[in-house]
Amino acid sequence: MGWRLIPLYRHVIVRAMQTKPAKRPQHRSPPPQQVRIIGGMWKRTPLPVLDALGLRPTPDRVRETVFNWIKHLVDADWDQLDCLDLFAGSGALGFEAASRGAASVTMVDSHPAVIRQLEQNKSKLKADNIRLLRADAISSARDLALRGQRYDLIFLDPPYQQEFLSQALPLCKGLLKEGGLVYAESGLPLPFGVLQRPEWLDGWDCIRSDKAGMVHYQLLQLHKNSAS
């Protein structure tokens, strides 16, 4: 009978191997989303960003290009610039300006959780040149203009395809100092080249523009005598 046991045992062993429970994959939490400052006194410093609310930090490559543009246009005199980051979100643009020595940076966002994260990052950097406002961007722009606040550089990086740029850009006329600049980021190129330019672009020149993936970014300046 012994010769009959060999295939039987083989069958049992094979069956056991087939039914052995597979190892469960170990799911690790993804690393926290973060943004890294590119230049200035906090260069290479990582800052956490909320992985919520659809926050979309401006890519490193885009920020590097834009801040090089600005550097050449202002002759590197960052300590003379008052900046407004109207749709702050991750704070990538505002913190970058502050790192390079901007005289002041005002960041505006309406989400409490976002403001709390920005406050933590500001505290981490001991960034005394940053002011945070929890407010609606459009309402805040109107209020700041009425109070006579003026800025050398305004960042507009709102959620794409929600027409915030068409609302915010006309308000920037009343917020800019003479010769000031506006950085505008969008999912589509701003329609400067069309025959019938939309009314909300009246008075603006596009002095620099580029594209990285799906991100279109532009540096704008008012025509002379166009400020309201």
TORDOKOL-37885 format. One record per residue (C-alpha): residue number from 1; residue in three letters; y, z, x. Coordinates in steps of 0.02 Angstrom, whole numbers, plus 50000, padded with zeros to 5 digits. Example, Ala and Ser with C-alpha at 12.3 -4.5 7.8 and 13.67 -1.06 7.14 Angstrom:
# TORDOKOL-37885
<1; "ALA"; <49775; 50390; 50615>>;
<2; "SER"; <49947; 50357; 50684>>;
END
This chain:
# TORDOKOL-37885
<1; "MET"; <50000; 50000; 50000>>;
<2; "GLY"; <50116; 50027; 50148>>;
<3; "TRP"; <50152; 49843; 50169>>;
<4; "ARG"; <50218; 49837; 49990>>;
<5; "LEU"; <50345; 49977; 50023>>;
<6; "ILE"; <50445; 49878; 50151>>;
<7; "PRO"; <50524; 49751; 50030>>;
<8; "LEU"; <50547; 49891; 49903>>;
<9; "TYR"; <50646; 49998; 50025>>;
<10; "ARG"; <50745; 49846; 50080>>;
<11; "HIS"; <50790; 49812; 49899>>;
<12; "VAL"; <50848; 49992; 49876>>;
<13; "ILE"; <50954; 49989; 50034>>;
<14; "VAL"; <51036; 49824; 49989>>;
<15; "ARG"; <51068; 49886; 49812>>;
<16; "ALA"; <51148; 50044; 49879>>;
<17; "MET"; <51260; 49944; 49995>>;
<18; "GLN"; <51314; 49834; 49852>>;
<19; "THR"; <51357; 49980; 49739>>;
<20; "LYS"; <51447; 50082; 49872>>;
<21; "PRO"; <51623; 50113; 49808>>;
<22; "ALA"; <51755; 50012; 49899>>;
<23; "LYS"; <51889; 50103; 49996>>;
<24; "ARG"; <52046; 50126; 49897>>;
<25; "PRO"; <52199; 50048; 49977>>;
<26; "GLN"; <52325; 50177; 50032>>;
<27; "HIS"; <52490; 50139; 49950>>;
<28; "ARG"; <52635; 50194; 50057>>;
<29; "SER"; <52809; 50215; 49991>>;
<30; "PRO"; <52922; 50073; 50048>>;
<31; "PRO"; <53055; 50120; 50176>>;
<32; "PRO"; <53220; 50169; 50096>>;
<33; "GLN"; <53342; 50026; 50073>>;
<34; "GLN"; <53481; 50035; 50198>>;
<35; "VAL"; <53628; 49942; 50271>>;
<36; "ARG"; <53671; 49942; 50455>>;
<37; "ILE"; <53850; 49941; 50517>>;
<38; "ILE"; <53877; 49793; 50633>>;
<39; "GLY"; <54032; 49836; 50735>>;
<40; "GLY"; <54160; 49968; 50777>>;
<41; "MET"; <54142; 50155; 50811>>;
<42; "TRP"; <53987; 50171; 50699>>;
<43; "LYS"; <53901; 50015; 50763>>;
<44; "ARG"; <53713; 50009; 50727>>;
<45; "THR"; <53723; 50162; 50614>>;
<46; "PRO"; <53604; 50144; 50466>>;
<47; "LEU"; <53666; 50202; 50296>>;
<48; "PRO"; <53549; 50228; 50147>>;
<49; "VAL"; <53579; 50123; 49992>>;
<50; "LEU"; <53517; 50164; 49818>>;
<51; "ASP"; <53368; 50056; 49770>>;
<52; "ALA"; <53434; 50043; 49593>>;
<53; "LEU"; <53566; 49966; 49482>>;
<54; "GLY"; <53540; 49795; 49561>>;
<55; "LEU"; <53640; 49839; 49716>>;
<56; "ARG"; <53647; 49690; 49833>>;
<57; "PRO"; <53722; 49732; 50003>>;
<58; "THR"; <53812; 49588; 50088>>;
<59; "PRO"; <53687; 49521; 50218>>;
<60; "ASP"; <53715; 49566; 50401>>;
<61; "ARG"; <53738; 49384; 50450>>;
<62; "VAL"; <53873; 49358; 50318>>;
<63; "ARG"; <53965; 49519; 50364>>;
<64; "GLU"; <53965; 49472; 50548>>;
<65; "THR"; <54040; 49301; 50510>>;
<66; "VAL"; <54170; 49367; 50389>>;
<67; "PHE"; <54229; 49507; 50502>>;
<68; "ASN"; <54245; 49384; 50646>>;
<69; "TRP"; <54354; 49276; 50535>>;
<70; "ILE"; <54463; 49425; 50490>>;
<71; "LYS"; <54472; 49485; 50670>>;
<72; "HIS"; <54547; 49319; 50726>>;
<73; "LEU"; <54668; 49310; 50581>>;
<74; "VAL"; <54737; 49487; 50605>>;
<75; "ASP"; <54734; 49483; 50795>>;
<76; "ALA"; <54612; 49630; 50794>>;
<77; "ASP"; <54748; 49748; 50730>>;
<78; "TRP"; <54629; 49842; 50615>>;
<79; "ASP"; <54728; 50003; 50630>>;
<80; "GLN"; <54869; 49918; 50535>>;
<81; "LEU"; <54762; 49868; 50385>>;
<82; "ASP"; <54748; 49951; 50215>>;
<83; "CYS"; <54590; 49889; 50129>>;
<84; "LEU"; <54523; 49892; 49951>>;
<85; "ASP"; <54337; 49872; 49913>>;
<86; "LEU"; <54349; 49843; 49726>>;
<87; "PHE"; <54163; 49828; 49684>>;
<88; "ALA"; <54100; 49946; 49820>>;
<89; "GLY"; <53915; 49957; 49774>>;
<90; "SER"; <53822; 49988; 49937>>;
<91; "GLY"; <53988; 50010; 50029>>;
<92; "ALA"; <53932; 49887; 50163>>;
<93; "LEU"; <54101; 49799; 50170>>;
<94; "GLY"; <54210; 49954; 50156>>;
<95; "PHE"; <54114; 50053; 50287>>;
<96; "GLU"; <54118; 49904; 50403>>;
<97; "ALA"; <54308; 49894; 50390>>;
<98; "ALA"; <54324; 50082; 50415>>;
<99; "SER"; <54210; 50075; 50568>>;
<100; "ARG"; <54325; 49947; 50647>>;
<101; "GLY"; <54472; 50065; 50630>>;
<102; "ALA"; <54557; 50013; 50467>>;
<103; "ALA"; <54704; 50127; 50427>>;
<104; "SER"; <54632; 50159; 50254>>;
<105; "VAL"; <54490; 50098; 50145>>;
<106; "THR"; <54486; 50130; 49957>>;
<107; "MET"; <54315; 50104; 49877>>;
<108; "VAL"; <54297; 50085; 49689>>;
<109; "ASP"; <54137; 50095; 49587>>;
<110; "SER"; <54099; 50150; 49410>>;
<111; "HIS"; <53920; 50216; 49434>>;
<112; "PRO"; <53908; 50405; 49466>>;
<113; "ALA"; <53748; 50388; 49570>>;
<114; "VAL"; <53829; 50255; 49679>>;
<115; "ILE"; <53983; 50362; 49708>>;
<116; "ARG"; <53874; 50510; 49756>>;
<117; "GLN"; <53783; 50403; 49884>>;
<118; "LEU"; <53948; 50338; 49953>>;
<119; "GLU"; <54012; 50517; 49966>>;
<120; "GLN"; <53857; 50567; 50066>>;
<121; "ASN"; <53880; 50419; 50183>>;
<122; "LYS"; <54064; 50457; 50203>>;
<123; "SER"; <54022; 50638; 50246>>;
<124; "LYS"; <53887; 50582; 50370>>;
<125; "LEU"; <54014; 50474; 50462>>;
<126; "LYS"; <54158; 50598; 50444>>;
<127; "ALA"; <54257; 50448; 50382>>;
<128; "ASP"; <54428; 50520; 50346>>;
<129; "ASN"; <54502; 50346; 50322>>;
<130; "ILE"; <54396; 50315; 50166>>;
<131; "ARG"; <54448; 50360; 49988>>;
<132; "LEU"; <54324; 50348; 49844>>;
<133; "LEU"; <54370; 50313; 49663>>;
<134; "ARG"; <54247; 50323; 49519>>;
<135; "ALA"; <54322; 50197; 49399>>;
<136; "ASP"; <54299; 50027; 49318>>;
<137; "ALA"; <54350; 49895; 49444>>;
<138; "ILE"; <54460; 49791; 49330>>;
<139; "SER"; <54548; 49940; 49252>>;
<140; "SER"; <54571; 50017; 49423>>;
<141; "ALA"; <54648; 49857; 49492>>;
<142; "ARG"; <54776; 49856; 49352>>;
<143; "ASP"; <54815; 50041; 49376>>;
<144; "LEU"; <54833; 50027; 49565>>;
<145; "ALA"; <54951; 49879; 49546>>;
<146; "LEU"; <55058; 49972; 49419>>;
<147; "ARG"; <55071; 50118; 49539>>;
<148; "GLY"; <55134; 50004; 49676>>;
<149; "GLN"; <54980; 50012; 49788>>;
<150; "ARG"; <54970; 49863; 49905>>;
<151; "TYR"; <54834; 49809; 50025>>;
<152; "ASP"; <54814; 49694; 50174>>;
<153; "LEU"; <54632; 49655; 50136>>;
<154; "ILE"; <54536; 49658; 49972>>;
<155; "PHE"; <54347; 49640; 49959>>;
<156; "LEU"; <54277; 49564; 49799>>;
<157; "ASP"; <54087; 49569; 49794>>;
<158; "PRO"; <54048; 49592; 49609>>;
<159; "PRO"; <53881; 49562; 49520>>;
<160; "TYR"; <53853; 49375; 49517>>;
<161; "GLN"; <53871; 49267; 49361>>;
<162; "GLN"; <53965; 49396; 49259>>;
<163; "GLU"; <54138; 49318; 49277>>;
<164; "PHE"; <54209; 49470; 49367>>;
<165; "LEU"; <54291; 49359; 49499>>;
<166; "SER"; <54388; 49263; 49366>>;
<167; "GLN"; <54454; 49430; 49301>>;
<168; "ALA"; <54486; 49516; 49468>>;
<169; "LEU"; <54563; 49377; 49571>>;
<170; "PRO"; <54721; 49356; 49465>>;
<171; "LEU"; <54747; 49545; 49475>>;
<172; "CYS"; <54741; 49537; 49665>>;
<173; "LYS"; <54908; 49446; 49665>>;
<174; "GLY"; <54989; 49610; 49618>>;
<175; "LEU"; <54889; 49709; 49746>>;
<176; "LEU"; <54912; 49609; 49906>>;
<177; "LYS"; <55043; 49634; 50038>>;
<178; "GLU"; <55129; 49478; 50100>>;
<179; "GLY"; <55005; 49374; 50200>>;
<180; "GLY"; <54859; 49479; 50138>>;
<181; "LEU"; <54680; 49416; 50125>>;
<182; "VAL"; <54545; 49422; 49992>>;
<183; "TYR"; <54360; 49409; 50032>>;
<184; "ALA"; <54264; 49340; 49883>>;
<185; "GLU"; <54074; 49330; 49872>>;
<186; "SER"; <53984; 49234; 49736>>;
<187; "GLY"; <53822; 49152; 49685>>;
<188; "LEU"; <53909; 48983; 49670>>;
<189; "PRO"; <54049; 48905; 49772>>;
<190; "LEU"; <54221; 48935; 49701>>;
<191; "PRO"; <54279; 48774; 49616>>;
<192; "PHE"; <54426; 48731; 49729>>;
<193; "GLY"; <54378; 48548; 49747>>;
<194; "VAL"; <54373; 48502; 49562>>;
<195; "LEU"; <54509; 48395; 49486>>;
<196; "GLN"; <54554; 48525; 49356>>;
<197; "ARG"; <54550; 48689; 49450>>;
<198; "PRO"; <54522; 48838; 49334>>;
<199; "GLU"; <54678; 48937; 49295>>;
<200; "TRP"; <54614; 49096; 49377>>;
<201; "LEU"; <54617; 49007; 49547>>;
<202; "ASP"; <54799; 48958; 49530>>;
<203; "GLY"; <54902; 49010; 49680>>;
<204; "TRP"; <54755; 49032; 49798>>;
<205; "ASP"; <54703; 48938; 49955>>;
<206; "CYS"; <54528; 48946; 50027>>;
<207; "ILE"; <54555; 48963; 50214>>;
<208; "ARG"; <54374; 48996; 50264>>;
<209; "SER"; <54209; 48971; 50173>>;
<210; "ASP"; <54024; 48963; 50210>>;
<211; "LYS"; <53852; 48986; 50133>>;
<212; "ALA"; <53699; 49087; 50182>>;
<213; "GLY"; <53549; 49059; 50070>>;
<214; "MET"; <53609; 49089; 49892>>;
<215; "VAL"; <53765; 49182; 49950>>;
<216; "HIS"; <53931; 49089; 49948>>;
<217; "TYR"; <54074; 49179; 50033>>;
<218; "GLN"; <54257; 49136; 50048>>;
<219; "LEU"; <54415; 49203; 50126>>;
<220; "LEU"; <54567; 49173; 50017>>;
<221; "GLN"; <54754; 49186; 50038>>;
<222; "LEU"; <54898; 49163; 49919>>;
<223; "HIS"; <55017; 49016; 49928>>;
<224; "LYS"; <55188; 49073; 49984>>;
<225; "ASN"; <55292; 49131; 49836>>;
<226; "SER"; <55135; 49148; 49728>>;
<227; "ALA"; <55126; 49338; 49722>>;
<228; "SER"; <55169; 49410; 49553>>;
END
